Amino acid sequence: MGYTNYHYQKESFTDEEWEYIQHHKKKIMEHFHGIEIEEDKSDDGIISLNGVEENAHETFKLSKERRGLHSWENEEDGAFSFCKTNRKPYDKIVWNILLKAYESAPHKIRISNDNGESTNFLRELGWSK
């Protein structure tokens, strides 16, 4: 199966929120500079990355614009997405980007992972504006 990170995006991010996420994504990648990743930089409105070679698993994607909902999704929860990282090194980058997205706009995104860390857990720690 594999270790997974999840997120529900309720709304699109504003330009200011997306700039904050992108700024911190760069800082996160600098902090974890020893972790090799492949990043698709072809679209400024999408963060898309994966590990390299044996450290690759599934590609993580986070979009500035919330996509349309599938028939099994609802407005209250938002657009569902997940990325199985299988606890490979790039998982640290993925989770930290999701944390910054939540920090930027806690009312627009709900995050969780297979460690049991979630939006509710983060709120208990005081991670909402």
C-alpha positions in Angstrom: 0.0 0.0 0.0 2.3 2.8 1.1 2.4 5.8 3.3 0.2 8.6 2.1 -0.5 12.4 2.5 -4.0 13.7 1.8 -5.5 17.1 1.2 -8.9 18.5 0.5 -8.9 21.9 -1.2 -12.1 23.9 -0.5 -11.2 27.0 -2.5 -8.6 28.4 -4.8 -5.7 30.2 -3.1 -5.4 34.0 -3.6 -2.3 35.4 -5.2 -0.9 36.4 -1.8 -1.5 33.0 -0.3 0.0 31.2 -3.3 3.1 33.5 -3.2 3.5 32.6 0.5 3.3 28.9 -0.3 5.7 29.2 -3.2 8.2 31.3 -1.1 8.2 28.7 1.6 8.4 25.8 -0.9 11.8 27.3 -2.0 12.9 27.5 1.7 11.8 24.0 2.4 13.7 22.7 -0.6 16.8 24.6 0.5 16.5 23.1 4.0 16.2 19.6 2.6 18.8 20.2 -0.1 20.2 16.7 0.2 16.9 15.1 -1.0 16.9 14.8 -4.7 13.6 15.7 -6.4 12.3 16.2 -9.9 10.1 19.2 -10.1 7.8 20.2 -13.0 8.2 24.0 -13.3 6.1 24.3 -16.5 3.1 25.8 -14.7 3.4 28.6 -12.0 -0.1 27.6 -10.7 0.9 24.0 -9.8 3.5 22.6 -7.5 4.5 19.2 -8.9 7.4 17.1 -7.6 8.6 13.6 -7.0 11.7 11.9 -5.7 14.4 10.6 -8.1 15.0 7.1 -9.2 14.6 4.6 -6.4 13.5 7.5 -4.1 10.5 8.3 -6.4 7.0 7.1 -5.8 3.9 9.1 -6.7 4.0 12.7 -8.0 2.8 15.3 -5.5 0.6 18.0 -6.9 -0.8 21.1 -5.2 -2.7 23.6 -7.3 -3.4 27.3 -6.8 -6.8 26.8 -8.4 -9.2 24.4 -6.9 -10.2 22.0 -9.6 -13.9 21.2 -10.3 -15.4 18.6 -8.0 -16.0 15.0 -9.0 -19.5 13.5 -8.5 -18.4 11.8 -5.3 -17.0 15.0 -3.7 -18.9 17.9 -2.1 -18.4 21.6 -1.6 -18.0 21.3 2.2 -15.0 19.0 2.0 -13.6 20.3 -1.3 -11.5 18.6 -4.0 -9.7 15.5 -2.7 -6.1 14.7 -3.5 -3.5 12.4 -2.2 0.1 11.4 -2.7 1.6 8.1 -1.7 5.2 8.8 -0.9 5.9 5.4 0.8 7.9 7.3 3.4 10.6 8.0 0.8 12.8 11.1 1.5 10.8 13.6 -0.5 7.8 12.9 1.9 9.4 15.5 4.2 9.2 18.1 1.5 5.6 17.2 0.6 4.3 17.3 4.2 6.1 20.6 4.9 4.6 22.2 1.7 1.1 21.0 2.9 1.8 22.5 6.3 2.6 25.9 4.7 -0.5 25.7 2.6 -2.5 25.1 5.7 -0.7 27.9 7.6 -1.4 30.3 4.7 -5.1 29.5 4.4 -6.4 27.2 7.0 -10.0 27.8 5.9 -9.2 26.6 2.3 -7.4 23.3 2.8 -7.6 20.3 5.1 -4.5 18.1 5.4 -3.7 14.7 7.0 -1.3 11.9 6.7 -0.9 8.3 7.7 1.0 9.3 10.9 -2.3 10.7 12.2 -1.3 14.3 11.8 -4.2 16.3 10.6 -5.9 19.7 10.5 -7.5 18.9 13.8 -4.2 18.0 15.3 -2.7 21.2 14.0 -5.5 23.4 15.4 -4.9 21.8 18.8 -1.3 23.0 18.5 -2.5 26.6 17.6 -1.8 26.4 13.9 -4.6 28.5 12.6 -4.8 32.2 12.1 
